[in-house]
């Protein structure tokens, strides 16, 4: 189970970092690189979410899931990354508008 928990933390953290990198690329007007990073971000988020889903399914099947500080941390990291990704996508759209007005 710890392996799955670390997968959630790692992939969620990777996704979060890529989302912020994509925002920086949007600020610089580097939209191709921004899109590449957003694609990688989505893939990492999917990996984290799929791992979380497996843990939930294990519990539904009756497997005992021991609640630990590490599991709580993983859940917190994933939910924070998901929320930040949503906000960053909105910020990217605003940045594109700002960039177009600067021309």
C-alpha positions in Angstrom: 0.0 0.0 0.0 2.9 2.4 0.7 4.0 2.1 -2.9 0.6 3.3 -4.1 0.6 6.2 -1.6 4.0 7.3 -2.9 2.7 7.0 -6.5 -0.1 9.5 -5.6 2.4 11.9 -4.0 4.9 11.6 -6.8 2.5 11.9 -9.7 0.4 14.6 -8.0 3.5 16.6 -7.3 4.8 16.2 -10.9 1.4 17.4 -12.2 1.4 20.4 -10.0 4.9 21.4 -11.0 4.2 21.0 -14.7 1.0 23.1 -14.3 3.1 26.0 -12.9 5.7 25.5 -15.6 3.0 25.7 -18.2 1.8 29.0 -16.7 5.3 30.4 -17.0 5.4 29.4 -20.6 2.1 31.1 -21.2 3.5 34.3 -19.7 6.5 34.1 -22.1 4.1 33.4 -25.0 5.6 30.0 -25.6 2.3 28.3 -26.3 3.6 25.1 -27.9 5.7 24.3 -24.9 2.8 25.3 -22.6 0.6 22.8 -24.4 3.2 20.1 -24.1 3.5 20.7 -20.4 -0.3 20.7 -19.9 -0.5 17.4 -21.7 2.2 15.9 -19.4 0.4 17.5 -16.4 -2.8 15.8 -17.4 -1.1 12.5 -17.8 0.6 12.7 -14.4 -2.7 13.7 -12.8 -4.4 10.8 -14.4 -1.8 8.4 -13.0 -2.2 9.8 -9.5 -6.0 9.7 -9.7 -6.0 6.2 -11.0 -3.9 5.0 -8.1 -6.2 6.8 -5.7 -9.2 5.0 -7.4 -7.5 1.7 -6.9 -7.1 2.3 -3.2 -10.8 3.3 -2.9 -11.8 0.1 -4.9 -9.6 -2.0 -2.5 -11.5 -0.6 0.4 -14.9 -1.2 -1.2 -13.9 -4.8 -1.8 -13.3 -5.1 1.9 -9.6 -4.8 2.0 -8.5 -3.0 5.1 -6.9 0.4 4.3 -4.9 1.6 7.3 -5.2 5.4 7.6 -1.8 6.8 8.2 -0.3 10.3 8.1 1.3 9.4 4.8 -2.0 8.5 3.3 -3.5 11.7 4.5 -0.6 13.6 3.1 -1.0 11.9 -0.3 -4.7 12.8 -0.4 -3.9 16.3 0.5 -1.2 16.6 -2.1 -3.5 15.2 -4.8 -6.5 17.4 -4.0 -4.3 20.5 -3.8 -2.7 19.6 -7.1 -6.1 19.1 -8.7 -7.4 22.4 -7.4 -4.3 24.3 -8.4 -4.4 22.8 -11.9 -8.0 24.0 -12.3 -7.0 27.5 -11.2 -3.9 27.6 -13.4 -5.9 26.6 -16.5 -8.0 29.7 -15.9 -4.9 31.8 -15.3 -3.4 30.6 -18.5 -6.5 31.8 -20.4 -6.3 35.2 -18.7 -2.5 35.3 -19.6 -3.3 34.6 -23.2 -5.7 37.6 -23.2 -3.1 39.8 -21.5 -0.5 38.7 -24.1 -2.8 39.5 -27.0 -3.5 43.0 -25.6 0.2 43.7 -25.3 0.7 43.3 -29.0 
